[in-house]
Amino acid sequence: KKAIWTYVCALHQIVPNTGVCAKVGSAQVAVFRLVSPQGVDEGVFALDNFDPKSRANVLSRGLVGDLGGVSVVASPVYKNHYALKTGACLEEEGLSVPVYAVRVADGQIFIGGVQ
């Protein structure tokens, strides 16, 4: 098996501190771009778009923020917070979403997968 990278979009096409949904293989992936209040890019994160609590593909429309020093996205349905780095739900220990590898090269965003 080898890692494959799927092009998503240019970094500037994602509004700072928001997410977009991208199709990577057969998966819907929520891709988030974090930018500090000073305008410094703080990274791009990718989680599965499927919220296990509401059982809907909605995480890309969630609000991003910081909860106790952890960068999170809040599901727009039940407001559960998922850590952008690990996919773990902060409110319910048994819930989590898969995370994807992200690479930004020359201002272009790629999501990693395995084939």
TAMO-V73355 format. One record per backbone hydrogen bond with DSSP energy under -1.0 kcal/mol. CO is the residue of the C=O (numbers start at 0). NH is the residue of the N-H. E is the energy in kcal/mol with one decimal. If there is no record, write none. Layout:
CO | NH | E
CO | NH | E
//
This chain:
1 | 114 | -2.0
3 | 112 | -2.6
5 | 110 | -2.5
8 | 108 | -3.0
9 | 12 | -1.7
10 | 13 | -1.8
14 | 17 | -1.1
17 | 32 | -2.0
19 | 30 | -3.1
21 | 28 | -3.3
23 | 26 | -2.2
26 | 23 | -2.7
27 | 48 | -2.5
28 | 21 | -2.8
29 | 46 | -2.4
30 | 19 | -2.2
31 | 44 | -2.5
32 | 16 | -2.6
33 | 41 | -3.1
35 | 38 | -2.3
39 | 35 | -2.9
42 | 33 | -2.8
44 | 31 | -3.2
45 | 99 | -2.5
46 | 29 | -3.2
48 | 57 | -1.0
48 | 58 | -2.2
50 | 54 | -2.0
55 | 50 | -3.0
55 | 57 | -1.5
57 | 60 | -2.1
58 | 61 | -2.0
62 | 73 | -3.0
64 | 71 | -2.7
69 | 66 | -2.6
70 | 83 | -2.7
71 | 64 | -2.2
72 | 81 | -2.6
73 | 62 | -1.0
74 | 78 | -1.1
79 | 74 | -2.9
80 | 89 | -2.9
81 | 72 | -1.9
82 | 86 | -2.5
86 | 96 | -1.9
87 | 82 | -2.8
91 | 94 | -1.9
94 | 88 | -2.1
97 | 47 | -2.3
100 | 111 | -2.9
102 | 109 | -2.7
104 | 107 | -1.9
106 | 10 | -3.1
107 | 104 | -2.4
108 | 7 | -3.0
109 | 102 | -2.6
110 | 5 | -2.8
112 | 3 | -2.7
//
